Amino acid sequence: MSTTQEPVSEPQNALLEATARTSPGDYVRNYLQRMKGGDMGALPIIIGLIVIAIIFQGQNEHFLTPRNFVNLIVQMAGITTIAIGLVFVLLLGEIDLSVGYVSAVAAVFLAMRLRPPDGWPWYAGIIGALLFAAAIGIVQGLFITKARLPSFIVTLAGLLVWNGVVLILIGTGGTVIIQDPVIIGIANAFLPHVWGWIVGVAAVAIFAYSKLRRWKRRQKRQVSSEPIAIVIFQIALVAVIMAAVVYVANLDRGVPFVGVLLLIFLAAFTYLADRTKFGRYVYAIGGNTESARRAGIPVDRIKTLVFMIASLMAGAGGIVLASRLRSVDTAAGGGNLLLMAIAAPVIGGTSLFGGHGRVISALLGALIIASIENGMGLLGLSAGAKFIITGLVLLVAVLVDAISRRGREQSGLG
């Protein structure tokens, strides 16, 4: 018995061809239309970075130097790592106030396990610390999903509990020194110049392969996609940015190893958010939890996994921060770490209201925050002034987010 496929009507065929073959001009017009509708993308970040560079370079000639640029990468690494995990929490429309002290717990656990004479190997210490942090996230996620408690309350309690755990673990010692050269090298090692170029070329090649493969698949399925000229332009832009980063870093000590680590985290979690069923579920839950539940999405399981990811990345960020300082003490996880970790994805464009944002927003927002912190440090501003300026930047970012959200709703973009 033969089967026949229903023919596609001429109007349908024309629609498919129109969506699959968007011209560069149409793409630019659509982009401008989205901007008018409130979807501004990375434009505020680009403008912000230009303004920051002009202001601080005008006040201190050392701001735009290779040495300060390399310092900036190292300084933003810990915050960015924690912020990557928080992007998923914010996409759900939730909050995690415990990540600062979860990062400290993981760092203290690692430092204490590495202490001679019978310390663990560095890899065992890292695995143990990350598993400990992930377990914390699972426990907090279960309280939120099973006991139906607000994430604000659960993670606020976690902030207090894990702060207490840090104080108990360190005790009266005050400071635990890290002596393992591998752990210290995470945030203090730099690639040889040749290897910096190799990593840069590899990163661009992976990005190009991913973009071209996605474009080809969408063309094959006759689904709306970016014009090939736009895809090539994006690849060329990333190549130029990567070449500039490697070139400037090589004028100083070279590309920091922790910068490569950030690229790996960024690529892995971007893939998780954009290309997997788990990522689609996160966006769906953040957009409308009840609709997602009715669609058969396991909401409680996804939420628990998201809080596990947040704590896992907090643990990784704590290790990076401990590596940079070569020690941990009773102040670990405190100060403005939580503020900056939450502010980074919000400033980078992730909505506080859930359902809108990208993983790269953690990197972009952390770059803004670290640039401001770095510039204020060069100018010798007081701690009070730093808090005021950082708070105002966060307020502006939330204001832009609220305005953009209203614009998207009015224009029907989400």
JOCORWO-V259175 format. One record per residue. N is the residue number from 1. RES is the residue in three letters. OMEGA is omega in whole degrees, 0 to 359 (999 if undefined). NEAR is the number of other C-alpha atoms within 12 Angstrom. Layout:
n: (N/N)
res: (RES/RES)
omega: (OMEGA/OMEGA)
near: (NEAR/NEAR)
This chain:
n: (1/2/3/4/5/6/7/8/9/10/11/12/13/14/15/16/17/18/19/20/21/22/23/24/25/26/27/28/29/30/31/32/33/34/35/36/37/38/39/40/41/42/43/44/45/46/47/48/49/50/51/52/53/54/55/56/57/58/59/60/61/62/63/64/65/66/67/68/69/70/71/72/73/74/75/76/77/78/79/80/81/82/83/84/85/86/87/88/89/90/91/92/93/94/95/96/97/98/99/100/101/102/103/104/105/106/107/108/109/110/111/112/113/114/115/116/117/118/119/120/121/122/123/124/125/126/127/128/129/130/131/132/133/134/135/136/137/138/139/140/141/142/143/144/145/146/147/148/149/150/151/152/153/154/155/156/157/158/159/160/161/162/163/164/165/166/167/168/169/170/171/172/173/174/175/176/177/178/179/180/181/182/183/184/185/186/187/188/189/190/191/192/193/194/195/196/197/198/199/200/201/202/203/204/205/206/207/208/209/210/211/212/213/214/215/216/217/218/219/220/221/222/223/224/225/226/227/228/229/230/231/232/233/234/235/236/237/238/239/240/241/242/243/244/245/246/247/248/249/250/251/252/253/254/255/256/257/258/259/260/261/262/263/264/265/266/267/268/269/270/271/272/273/274/275/276/277/278/279/280/281/282/283/284/285/286/287/288/289/290/291/292/293/294/295/296/297/298/299/300/301/302/303/304/305/306/307/308/309/310/311/312/313/314/315/316/317/318/319/320/321/322/323/324/325/326/327/328/329/330/331/332/333/334/335/336/337/338/339/340/341/342/343/344/345/346/347/348/349/350/351/352/353/354/355/356/357/358/359/360/361/362/363/364/365/366/367/368/369/370/371/372/373/374/375/376/377/378/379/380/381/382/383/384/385/386/387/388/389/390/391/392/393/394/395/396/397/398/399/400/401/402/403/404/405/406/407/408/409/410/411/412/413/414)
res: (MET/SER/THR/THR/GLN/GLU/PRO/VAL/SER/GLU/PRO/GLN/ASN/ALA/LEU/LEU/GLU/ALA/THR/ALA/ARG/THR/SER/PRO/GLY/ASP/TYR/VAL/ARG/ASN/TYR/LEU/GLN/ARG/MET/LYS/GLY/GLY/ASP/MET/GLY/ALA/LEU/PRO/ILE/ILE/ILE/GLY/LEU/ILE/VAL/ILE/ALA/ILE/ILE/PHE/GLN/GLY/GLN/ASN/GLU/HIS/PHE/LEU/THR/PRO/ARG/ASN/PHE/VAL/ASN/LEU/ILE/VAL/GLN/MET/ALA/GLY/ILE/THR/THR/ILE/ALA/ILE/GLY/LEU/VAL/PHE/VAL/LEU/LEU/LEU/GLY/GLU/ILE/ASP/LEU/SER/VAL/GLY/TYR/VAL/SER/ALA/VAL/ALA/ALA/VAL/PHE/LEU/ALA/MET/ARG/LEU/ARG/PRO/PRO/ASP/GLY/TRP/PRO/TRP/TYR/ALA/GLY/ILE/ILE/GLY/ALA/LEU/LEU/PHE/ALA/ALA/ALA/ILE/GLY/ILE/VAL/GLN/GLY/LEU/PHE/ILE/THR/LYS/ALA/ARG/LEU/PRO/SER/PHE/ILE/VAL/THR/LEU/ALA/GLY/LEU/LEU/VAL/TRP/ASN/GLY/VAL/VAL/LEU/ILE/LEU/ILE/GLY/THR/GLY/GLY/THR/VAL/ILE/ILE/GLN/ASP/PRO/VAL/ILE/ILE/GLY/ILE/ALA/ASN/ALA/PHE/LEU/PRO/HIS/VAL/TRP/GLY/TRP/ILE/VAL/GLY/VAL/ALA/ALA/VAL/ALA/ILE/PHE/ALA/TYR/SER/LYS/LEU/ARG/ARG/TRP/LYS/ARG/ARG/GLN/LYS/ARG/GLN/VAL/SER/SER/GLU/PRO/ILE/ALA/ILE/VAL/ILE/PHE/GLN/ILE/ALA/LEU/VAL/ALA/VAL/ILE/MET/ALA/ALA/VAL/VAL/TYR/VAL/ALA/ASN/LEU/ASP/ARG/GLY/VAL/PRO/PHE/VAL/GLY/VAL/LEU/LEU/LEU/ILE/PHE/LEU/ALA/ALA/PHE/THR/TYR/LEU/ALA/ASP/ARG/THR/LYS/PHE/GLY/ARG/TYR/VAL/TYR/ALA/ILE/GLY/GLY/ASN/THR/GLU/SER/ALA/ARG/ARG/ALA/GLY/ILE/PRO/VAL/ASP/ARG/ILE/LYS/THR/LEU/VAL/PHE/MET/ILE/ALA/SER/LEU/MET/ALA/GLY/ALA/GLY/GLY/ILE/VAL/LEU/ALA/SER/ARG/LEU/ARG/SER/VAL/ASP/THR/ALA/ALA/GLY/GLY/GLY/ASN/LEU/LEU/LEU/MET/ALA/ILE/ALA/ALA/PRO/VAL/ILE/GLY/GLY/THR/SER/LEU/PHE/GLY/GLY/HIS/GLY/ARG/VAL/ILE/SER/ALA/LEU/LEU/GLY/ALA/LEU/ILE/ILE/ALA/SER/ILE/GLU/ASN/GLY/MET/GLY/LEU/LEU/GLY/LEU/SER/ALA/GLY/ALA/LYS/PHE/ILE/ILE/THR/GLY/LEU/VAL/LEU/LEU/VAL/ALA/VAL/LEU/VAL/ASP/ALA/ILE/SER/ARG/ARG/GLY/ARG/GLU/GLN/SER/GLY/LEU/GLY)
omega: (183/178/179/180/181/180/178/182/182/177/179/181/179/179/179/180/181/181/182/185/177/180/177/178/178/181/180/179/177/179/179/178/177/178/178/180/176/180/187/177/184/183/178/180/180/178/180/180/179/179/180/181/181/183/186/176/177/180/181/186/181/184/181/176/179/181/180/178/178/177/181/178/181/183/184/188/182/179/181/181/178/183/179/177/181/177/182/178/180/177/177/186/181/179/176/182/186/191/180/182/170/176/180/178/180/180/179/178/180/183/182/178/182/186/177/10/185/181/178/169/185/182/178/179/180/180/180/181/180/177/177/180/179/179/177/180/179/180/180/178/179/175/182/186/184/180/179/177/178/180/179/183/183/184/173/174/177/178/181/182/185/171/177/179/178/181/180/182/181/177/184/182/178/183/175/182/176/183/182/183/180/179/179/183/180/182/184/178/182/182/169/187/180/180/175/177/179/179/179/179/180/180/179/180/179/178/181/179/181/181/182/178/179/180/181/181/180/176/180/180/182/177/181/182/177/174/182/178/178/179/179/178/179/179/180/180/178/180/179/179/181/179/179/180/181/181/181/179/180/174/178/184/184/180/178/178/181/175/176/178/178/177/179/178/183/181/184/184/171/176/180/183/189/191/183/177/178/180/179/178/180/179/181/180/179/179/179/185/183/177/178/179/180/178/177/179/179/189/183/180/180/179/179/179/179/178/173/179/180/179/177/180/173/177/178/178/177/178/178/180/178/178/181/181/182/181/170/179/185/179/182/179/183/181/182/182/180/179/184/181/178/183/186/180/179/178/180/175/177/185/174/184/176/172/183/179/180/182/182/178/178/179/182/179/178/178/177/183/181/178/179/179/181/180/179/176/178/180/178/180/181/178/179/179/179/179/181/183/179/178/179/177/178/180/178/180/179/178/178/179/181/179/179/181/178/179/179/179/181/181/178/180/178/999)
near: (3/4/5/6/6/6/9/12/10/10/11/13/15/14/17/22/22/21/22/25/26/25/21/19/15/19/24/17/14/17/20/17/19/24/23/23/23/30/34/28/29/27/21/29/33/20/16/25/28/19/17/29/27/19/20/26/24/16/18/21/17/20/29/28/21/24/21/27/34/37/35/36/42/42/36/40/49/49/47/50/53/53/58/54/51/53/56/54/51/44/43/41/32/37/38/47/43/45/57/51/45/54/53/52/52/46/54/49/43/47/43/36/29/31/21/16/11/9/19/21/23/29/17/18/30/35/23/29/37/35/27/31/43/33/27/40/41/30/25/43/40/28/25/33/25/19/15/17/18/22/33/23/22/32/37/24/24/33/31/23/24/36/33/24/25/38/28/18/28/28/16/12/15/18/24/32/28/33/26/28/18/23/35/28/27/34/38/30/25/29/29/20/23/17/21/30/26/19/29/31/25/21/30/27/20/21/30/24/17/23/28/25/18/24/26/22/17/22/23/16/15/22/22/24/31/33/29/26/22/23/26/22/18/21/25/20/17/24/26/18/18/29/24/21/30/36/25/27/36/27/20/22/25/33/43/39/34/38/40/32/30/38/32/21/31/33/25/22/33/30/23/26/32/24/18/15/16/25/33/26/35/43/40/33/37/36/26/24/27/16/17/23/21/13/14/16/25/23/32/28/23/35/44/33/33/48/46/36/40/48/51/43/47/51/48/49/51/51/50/44/42/43/38/33/28/29/33/37/34/28/26/38/43/30/17/25/38/34/31/43/51/47/45/51/47/51/49/46/47/46/46/37/29/33/32/41/45/41/42/39/42/47/47/39/44/45/42/44/47/38/40/41/34/34/36/29/23/24/22/16/17/14/16/13/17/26/22/18/20/32/24/18/30/31/18/22/32/26/19/28/31/25/21/33/32/21/22/23/17/16/17/16/19/25)
